[in-house]
C-alpha cells in the first residue's frame, strides 16, 4: 500500500467550507481507482490546520487516478474551491505504508 498525507491551512472564516470540499471530492470517486481510504481531519488546537490522508493499493494506482481524464473536469471545480478556502498551496508527503490495522 501507498499513502499521501496532505496538509494545508484554511483561510480565516472558511472553516465551515471544508465539508463542502470533502463532498466535492467524494462525488468524483469512481470504482477501480485503487483508493482504499480517504480521511479528512482538522487540528483540534488549530482549526485552520487541515490534514487529509489518502491510502491507495499502490503508488502506481494513485498516479493513474491522478492522471485519469475522467477526473480532470470535476477537479477544475475542486481546485477552484481549494483556491477559495485554502491559505496557500497544500503540501504533499508521499508515504510507504508499513502496516495498516482497522478494527
Number of C-alpha atoms within 10 A of each C-alpha: 17 19 22 20 17 16 18 19 21 22 16 11 9 14 17 10 16 19 11 12 17 15 11 16 16 11 10 14 14 12 6 9 16 19 20 14 11 15 11 15 13 18 10 9 7 9 13 18 18 20 16 18 16 18 23 21 16 16 18 12 16 20 13 12 20 14 10 11 11 13 15 14 10 15 16 11 14 19 13 10 16 19 14 14 20 22 16 13 11 15 12 13 10 12 14 12 14 7 6 7 4 3 2
